[in-house]
Amino acid sequence: MNTGSLCSGGPPEERARIPVREYSCIPGARMKSSKYQVLSEGEIRTIHEHSVRVLSETGIRVVVKKMRGILRDIGCAVDDETKIVRFPPHIVEEYRKKAPREFVMCGCDPSYERLISPDTRVFSGLSTAINMYDLETGEYRPTTLKDVVDHIVLIDYMDHIHTNQMDIWPNDIPMQTIHVETMRQWALNCKKPYTLGSYGVLATTDMLHILSLIMGGMDKIKTKHPFNNIVSVQSPLSTAHLQIEGLMIMAQNGQPCIMAPEAMAGTTAPVTLAGLLVQHNAEILAHIIMAQAVNAGTPVFYGTVSTIAEMRRGTVALGAIETGMISAASAQLANHYGIPCRAVAGCTESKTMDVQCGIERSQSIMLAAMGGANYITCVGTFESSTAAAHELTVIDNEIIGMTERALRGIEVNENSMALDVIQAVGPDGNYLMQEHTQKNFRSEHFIPKLADRDKRDIWEKGGKKDMLVRARDEAKKILAKHKLKDIDTKLAKELDDFVKSVAARSLDDFYNAEWES
């Protein structure tokens, strides 16, 4: 059976001619329970229509000249002096439909696969943490490369977190080597997929080169994708130079891109949530069109990190309840377009691992999942995702497990209704020793690894540990038993040599490689 072509993201009109893969064999939680919907079908259409008016009448500032040329060639109106590009409605309709509905991500281990589609759901890390709580001392300090490696290792062991990201920005290595050093550590320590941001021409080219080394050639990533690229959007209605360059290079090579505006209602977007959705929908559509204009069929995510501003300070409020509502609305819009949705969750503005931290991360994970988001990120972070703690990664894994159990719903069939067992046990009986109980409790009940359900005397004898302590113990246990992957010595040398070659560059080498604006 051909298992590749559809995953490569061919244009929708070609899908019928491509042998259909039996996707049911690929892991990825299917959705059953009713979704949390914040928009009606009519409201989705109205928001889309208003976004199209924004794109055709106001336009988007596209700061890379090469990208403006591509958009001009497909029929957009381009003003090179202001860099404003206006997208005619028929271009919006034609090019958004070129994005594939689904594709497959794999890991360093190609046998590790996850289907990405509007019908599935995976969870991931992702943040920009530059500080963290030390796992051993509890000290709040700048992040290091060791923190990055430990985070990669922890994610690999988490059974409910499916993909890895460069979530932690190390402060102790040269900035120009971060992208390749972290990818080398990914190759040495992880089997799951990996994601980095778009950092311009030279850095994105480096990422694809080291990816090719790790996977054994570019032909190995044409149909399954071990690597994602985050394309940040500059709200309102603009683009970021390095991000567009990264998008173009990834699209040229057919690799997935996550379009990710972080519009804030009240500062970089209208204060009303509907107004934010009109603007951020226009921004995402523009970036999807750009990817498809470069290479039709490029896998993309309809992404969102959008939220509200804390109006008393003018700062971001990722832990706000409205973040979950915007994520749910984004999932509805993405589903309307038939594109997978990436949403932010597990976020909090709390500065410590307190009750606020627990409340905000739990509600945002649950709302994003209930809303139908398909790729849910930002586990293990706090303080608007600028700080991290390994304990939180372990705790988020447990929250996600509970969430998945809730969304799986209640299975109703002859076995689960257990009529014969009820009749056999009868009045005043007990089900504990029944074979039906033994056969079904592990699949029917979510069994927590961290949440304490013991009686008080047992808990006291165990050291009176709270959940944070238990999570810290679990993280330490995982890190202590982890061993580096046994990779080929030739590959190890190639990775070492490439990282050294990147480290030998100056920052000017990166700046000089940028394209004309």
C-alpha positions in Angstrom: 0.0 0.0 0.0 1.3 3.5 -0.8 1.6 5.2 2.5 3.1 8.5 1.5 1.5 10.7 -1.2 -1.5 12.1 0.7 0.7 13.0 3.6 2.9 15.1 1.4 0.0 17.5 1.2 -0.9 17.5 -2.5 -3.5 20.0 -3.6 -7.1 18.9 -2.6 -8.2 18.5 -6.2 -5.5 15.8 -6.6 -6.4 13.9 -3.5 -9.0 11.7 -5.2 -6.3 10.3 -7.5 -3.9 9.5 -4.7 -4.1 6.1 -3.1 -5.8 6.7 0.3 -3.8 5.6 3.3 -5.5 3.7 6.0 -5.2 6.4 8.6 -7.1 4.5 11.3 -3.8 2.7 12.1 -2.0 6.0 13.0 -2.2 7.2 16.6 -4.0 10.4 17.3 -7.0 10.9 19.6 -10.3 11.0 17.7 -13.0 13.3 19.0 -16.3 12.0 20.2 -17.7 14.3 22.9 -19.6 17.4 21.9 -17.3 20.3 21.2 -17.3 23.6 23.1 -18.6 26.0 20.4 -18.5 29.7 20.8 -19.7 30.6 17.2 -22.7 29.6 15.2 -22.3 28.6 11.6 -23.7 32.0 10.5 -21.2 33.8 12.7 -18.3 31.8 11.2 -19.4 32.8 7.7 -19.7 36.5 8.7 -16.3 36.6 10.3 -14.8 35.0 7.2 -16.5 37.5 5.0 -15.3 40.4 7.1 -11.7 39.0 7.0 -11.9 38.7 3.3 -12.9 42.4 3.1 -9.9 43.3 5.3 -7.6 41.4 3.0 -9.0 42.9 -0.2 -9.5 46.5 1.0 -6.9 47.1 3.7 -4.4 44.5 2.9 -1.4 43.1 4.8 2.1 44.6 5.0 4.5 42.0 3.5 8.0 43.0 4.3 10.0 40.6 2.1 10.3 41.8 -1.5 10.7 38.3 -2.9 7.4 37.3 -1.3 5.6 40.4 -2.7 6.8 39.4 -6.1 5.3 35.9 -5.8 2.0 37.4 -4.6 2.0 39.9 -7.5 2.4 37.0 -9.9 -0.6 35.1 -8.6 -2.8 38.2 -8.9 -2.6 40.2 -5.7 -2.4 44.0 -5.8 1.1 45.0 -4.5 2.4 48.5 -3.5 6.1 48.2 -3.2 6.5 51.6 -1.6 4.2 50.9 1.4 4.8 47.1 1.1 1.0 46.6 1.4 -0.5 43.6 -0.4 -4.2 43.3 -1.1 -5.6 39.9 -1.7 -8.6 39.7 -4.1 -11.4 37.4 -2.7 -11.0 34.9 -5.5 -7.3 34.5 -4.6 -8.2 33.9 -1.0 -10.7 31.2 -1.9 -8.4 29.6 -4.5 -5.2 29.4 -2.4 -6.6 28.6 1.0 -8.1 25.4 -0.6 -4.6 24.3 -1.7 -3.7 23.6 2.0 -3.9 19.9 2.8 -6.5 18.7 5.3 -4.2 16.3 7.0 -0.7 15.0 7.0 1.6 12.8 9.1 4.2 13.9 11.6 6.9 11.5 12.7 9.8 11.7 15.1 13.5 11.0 15.0 12.2 7.5 15.1 10.3 7.4 11.8 8.0 4.7 13.3 6.7 7.2 15.8 3.7 8.7 13.9 0.9 11.1 14.7 -1.9 12.0 12.2 -2.5 15.8 12.1 -6.0 16.6 10.9 -9.1 18.5 11.9 -10.4 15.2 13.4 -7.5 14.3 15.7 -5.7 15.9 18.6 -2.1 15.9 19.9 -0.4 17.9 22.7 3.0 19.5 22.7 5.4 21.8 24.5 6.3 25.3 23.2 7.3 28.5 24.9 10.0 31.1 25.0 11.2 30.3 28.5 14.4 32.2 29.5 14.1 31.5 33.2 13.1 28.5 35.2 12.8 27.0 38.6 15.8 24.7 39.3 14.6 21.1 39.8 17.1 20.5 42.6 17.3 23.7 44.5 14.0 25.5 43.6 16.0 28.6 42.6 14.5 30.8 40.0 17.4 31.3 37.5 18.4 31.8 33.8 17.9 28.8 31.6 20.8 26.7 30.4 21.5 24.1 27.6 21.1 21.4 30.3 17.6 22.6 31.0 16.8 22.2 27.3 18.2 18.7 27.2 16.3 17.7 30.4 13.1 19.1 28.9 13.5 17.2 25.7 14.1 14.0 27.7 11.0 14.6 29.9 8.7 15.2 26.9 9.9 12.0 25.4 8.8 10.0 28.4 5.4 11.7 28.8 2.6 9.4 27.5 0.1 12.1 26.8 2.4 14.7 25.2 3.1 13.8 21.6 5.6 16.3 20.1 8.6 18.2 21.3 9.5 21.8 20.8 12.4 24.1 21.6 10.6 25.3 24.7 13.5 26.6 26.6 16.0 29.3 25.4 19.5 28.5 26.8 21.4 31.5 28.1 24.8 29.8 28.3 25.6 29.1 24.6 26.1 31.6 21.7 22.8 32.8 20.3 23.7 31.9 16.7 24.1 28.2 17.7 20.9 27.6 19.6 18.9 26.3 16.6 21.4 23.6 15.6 22.6 22.8 19.1 19.0 22.1 20.3 18.3 20.0 17.1 21.4 17.9 17.8 20.2 17.3 21.4 16.8 16.4 20.0 18.5 13.7 17.8 20.4 12.4 20.8 17.6 12.3 23.3 14.2 12.0 21.7 12.0 9.9 19.4 9.2 12.4 19.0 8.8 15.3 16.4 10.4 18.6 17.0 9.6 22.3 16.3 11.5 25.5 16.1 10.6 29.0 15.1 11.5 30.8 11.9 14.8 32.6 12.3 15.5 33.8 8.8 17.3 32.5 5.7 20.5 31.1 7.1 19.1 29.6 10.3 16.1 28.0 8.5 18.5 26.6 5.9 20.7 25.2 8.8 17.6 23.6 10.4 16.7 21.7 7.2 20.3 20.7 6.7 20.7 19.2 10.1 17.3 17.6 9.8 18.4 16.0 6.6 21.5 14.6 8.4 19.4 13.3 11.2 16.8 11.6 9.0 19.2 10.4 6.4 18.3 12.7 3.5 15.6 15.1 2.4 13.7 12.4 0.6 13.0 10.9 4.0 10.9 13.9 5.1 8.8 14.4 1.9 5.9 12.3 3.0 6.3 12.2 6.8 7.4 15.3 8.7 9.6 15.1 11.8 9.9 18.9 12.0 7.5 21.9 12.3 8.2 25.6 11.9 6.4 28.3 13.9 5.7 31.4 11.8 4.9 34.3 14.1 2.6 36.9 12.7 3.1 40.6 13.5 -0.3 41.9 14.5 -2.0 44.0 13.5 -2.0 43.1 9.8 1.8 42.8 9.2 4.5 40.3 8.8 7.9 39.8 10.3 10.9 39.7 8.0 12.7 36.6 9.5 9.4 34.8 9.8 8.4 35.2 6.2 11.9 34.1 5.0 11.5 30.9 7.2 8.0 30.3 5.8 9.2 30.6 2.2 12.1 28.2 2.8 10.0 25.6 4.6 7.3 25.8 2.0 9.8 25.4 -0.8 10.7 22.1 0.8 7.1 21.1 1.6 7.6 21.2 5.3 4.8 22.1 7.8 4.4 25.7 9.1 2.3 26.9 12.0 0.8 30.3 11.3 0.8 31.9 14.8 -0.6 35.4 15.5 -0.5 36.6 19.1 -3.0 39.4 18.7 -4.0 40.9 22.0 -7.6 42.3 22.3 -7.3 45.9 23.3 -3.7 46.6 22.1 -2.7 44.8 18.9 -6.3 43.9 18.0 -9.8 45.3 18.6 -10.8 44.9 22.2 -13.9 42.9 21.2 -13.3 39.2 20.7 -15.2 39.2 17.4 -13.1 42.0 16.2 -9.9 40.2 17.2 -11.2 37.1 15.3 -11.8 39.1 12.1 -8.3 40.5 12.2 -6.5 37.4 13.2 -8.4 35.3 10.7 -7.3 37.7 8.0 -3.7 37.5 9.2 -3.7 33.7 9.2 -5.4 33.4 5.8 -2.7 35.8 4.3 0.1 33.6 5.7 -1.6 30.4 4.5 -2.0 31.9 1.0 1.7 32.9 1.0 2.8 29.3 1.9 0.5 27.9 -0.9 1.7 30.5 -3.4 5.3 29.3 -2.8 4.4 25.7 -3.0 0.8 24.4 -3.3 0.1 21.6 -0.9 2.5 22.8 1.8 1.1 21.5 5.2 0.0 24.3 7.4 -1.7 24.9 10.8 -4.3 27.5 11.4 -2.6 28.7 14.5 -3.5 31.0 17.4 -1.7 32.4 20.4 -4.2 35.3 20.4 -5.6 36.4 23.7 -6.7 39.6 25.5 -4.5 42.4 26.9 -4.5 43.0 30.6 -6.0 46.4 30.2 -4.7 47.7 33.6 -1.1 47.1 32.5 -1.2 46.8 28.7 0.5 43.4 29.0 -0.4 40.0 27.7 -2.9 37.7 29.6 -2.4 34.2 28.2 -3.9 32.6 31.3 -7.2 34.5 30.8 -10.4 32.5 30.3 -10.8 34.4 26.9 -7.7 32.6 25.6 -9.6 29.4 25.7 -12.6 31.0 24.0 -10.4 32.4 21.2 -8.8 29.0 20.8 -12.3 27.4 20.5 -13.4 30.0 17.9 -10.1 29.5 16.0 -10.7 25.7 15.9 -14.2 26.4 14.5 -12.8 28.7 11.8 -10.0 26.2 11.0 -12.5 23.4 10.7 -14.6 25.6 8.4 -11.5 25.8 6.1 -10.7 22.1 6.6 -7.2 22.9 8.1 -5.8 21.6 11.4 -5.8 24.1 14.2 -3.0 24.8 16.6 -4.0 26.5 19.9 -2.1 27.7 22.9 -3.0 26.2 26.3 -1.5 25.4 29.7 -0.6 29.1 30.1 -0.7 31.2 33.2 0.6 34.6 34.3 1.3 33.2 37.7 5.0 33.7 38.8 5.0 30.6 40.9 3.5 27.1 41.0 0.5 28.2 43.1 -3.3 27.7 42.8 -3.6 30.4 40.1 -1.0 28.4 38.1 -3.1 25.3 38.4 -6.5 26.9 37.7 -5.4 28.8 34.6 -3.4 25.9 33.0 -6.2 23.4 33.6 -9.0 25.5 32.2 -7.0 26.5 29.1 -6.0 22.9 28.3 -9.6 21.8 28.7 -11.2 24.6 26.7 -8.7 24.2 23.8 -9.3 20.5 23.7 -13.1 20.8 24.1 -13.1 23.5 21.4 -11.6 21.0 18.9 -8.0 22.3 18.6 -5.9 19.7 16.9 -2.3 20.6 18.0 -2.3 22.1 21.6 1.0 23.6 22.9 2.8 25.2 25.8 2.9 22.5 28.5 5.4 23.0 31.2 5.4 26.8 31.3 4.2 29.7 33.4 4.6 33.5 33.6 3.1 34.0 30.1 5.3 31.1 28.8 8.5 33.0 29.5 9.5 30.7 32.3 9.5 26.9 32.8 9.6 24.2 35.4 10.1 20.5 34.8 7.5 19.7 37.5 4.9 21.5 35.5 5.7 19.3 32.4 4.9 16.2 34.5 1.8 17.8 36.0 0.5 18.9 32.6 0.9 15.4 31.3 -1.5 14.3 34.0 -4.0 17.1 33.3 -3.9 16.2 29.6 -4.6 12.5 30.5 -7.6 13.6 32.5 -8.8 15.9 29.6 -8.4 13.1 27.1 -10.5 10.8 29.3 -13.2 13.4 29.6 -13.3 14.0 25.8 -13.4 10.2 25.1 -16.8 10.3 26.5 -18.8 7.3 27.7 -18.9 4.2 25.6 -22.3 2.6 25.5 -22.5 -1.0 24.3 -23.6 -4.4 25.7 -20.3 -4.9 27.6 -20.2 -1.4 29.1 -23.8 -1.4 30.2 -23.1 -4.6 32.1 -26.7 -5.8 32.4 -25.7 -9.4 33.1 -23.2 -8.3 35.8 -25.8 -6.1 37.5 -28.3 -8.9 37.6 -25.6 -11.4 38.8 -24.4 -9.2 41.7 -27.9 -8.1 42.7 -29.0 -6.0 45.7 -26.3 -5.3 48.4 -23.6 -7.1 46.3 -20.2 -5.8 45.4 -18.5 -5.5 42.0 -14.9 -5.5 43.1 -14.1 -9.2 42.5 -16.2 -9.5 39.3 -14.3 -10.5 36.2 -16.0 -7.6 34.3 -14.4 -5.2 36.8 -11.0 -6.7 36.3 -11.2 -6.6 32.5 -12.5 -3.1 32.2 -11.3 -0.8 34.9 -8.0 0.2 33.3 -9.7 1.3 30.1 -12.8 2.8 31.7 -11.2 4.8 34.6 -8.4 7.4 34.3 -5.8 6.2 36.8 -3.6 9.2 37.9 0.1 8.9 38.5 0.4 12.1 40.5 -3.0 12.9 42.1 -3.2 11.5 45.6 -6.2 9.3 46.5 -4.7 7.6 49.5 -6.2 7.9 53.0 -4.6 10.4 55.3 -2.6 7.9 57.4 -1.0 6.4 54.3 -0.2 9.9 52.9 1.4 10.9 56.2 3.6 7.7 56.3 4.7 8.5 52.7 6.1 11.8 53.8 3.1 14.1 53.4 4.1 15.0 49.8 2.0 17.4 47.8 1.6 17.2 44.1 4.5 19.4 43.3 6.9 17.3 45.3 5.5 14.1 43.7 6.0 15.7 40.2 9.5 16.8 41.1 10.3 13.2 42.3 9.0 11.8 39.0 11.0 14.2 36.9 14.2 13.4 38.8 13.5 9.7 38.4 13.0 10.0 34.6 16.1 12.1 34.1 18.2 9.7 36.3 17.3 6.7 34.2 17.6 8.3 30.8 20.5 7.3 28.5 21.6 8.9 25.3 20.4 7.3 22.1 22.9 5.0 20.5 23.3 6.8 17.1 25.7 6.0 14.3 29.2 7.4 15.0 29.4 8.8 11.4 26.2 10.8 12.1 27.4 11.9 15.5 30.5 13.3 13.8 28.5 15.0 11.1 26.3 16.7 13.7 29.3 17.8 15.7 31.1 19.2 12.7 28.0 21.0 11.5 27.4 22.6 14.9 31.0 23.7 15.0 30.8 25.3 11.5 27.7 27.3 12.6 29.4 28.4 15.8 32.3 29.7 13.7 30.0 32.2 12.0 29.5 35.7 13.1 26.1 37.3 13.7 26.9 39.5 10.6 26.9 36.3 8.5 23.3 35.7 9.5 22.3 39.4 8.9 24.0 39.4 5.5 22.1 36.4 4.3 18.7 38.1 4.7 16.6 38.9 1.7 15.7 42.4 0.5 12.8 44.0 2.2 
